[in-house]
């Protein structure tokens, strides 16, 4: 007998079945914690938000009409909790979502992923055996972090949800309670700004690859 789907578990949990809600938590706890970590950059704070999000979901479950998936609903709760926490910490309304290494990891796809691709062509796959490559890799991550930090909170959030969480734009729009087209435009602006900020550094990485390859040699016959 196949396990019950989320919809069935939600229905049972709304009738008071605690075990069904616990199963929903088990199914989605990793993705919820990963999102909180990518937005906050702190494992301790991410775990606090993770616990608060599921507690809030349990208390509000009776009013959940399943107009979106349970995961989308949880992501919306987590996103709001994270942004509220970031705003309180910074003391201003516009706060970039996510910090540090988590944000850099989020940039591993899409625009910033081009940097990693070029790096792979500069040297071998063993940075511990190649100090120059290790240094370049650290600089790439630093440049990526700086570029992402320059995005607005909304642009950064959409970028991370799309590339780090792998969500569709329609789902991102639902999480942010806006349209898919608005989410797409926001992602486009984020890509454009990242390309502009990383343009010079991409050229430096490309030049480094040419230097490592050396001059083209033509064999005489």
Secondary structure, DSSP 8 states (H G I E B T S, - for coil): -----HHHHHHHHHTT-HHHHHHHHHHHHHHHHHHHHHHH--HHHHHHHHHHHHHHHHHHGGG---SS-HHHHHHHHHHHHHHHHHHHHHTSS---S--HHHHHHHTTSHHHHHHHHHHHHHS-S-GGG-HHHHHHHHHHHHHHHHHHHTS-HHHHHHHHHHHTS---HHHHHHHTTS-HHHHHHHHHHHHHHHHHHHHHHHHHHHHHHHHHH-S------
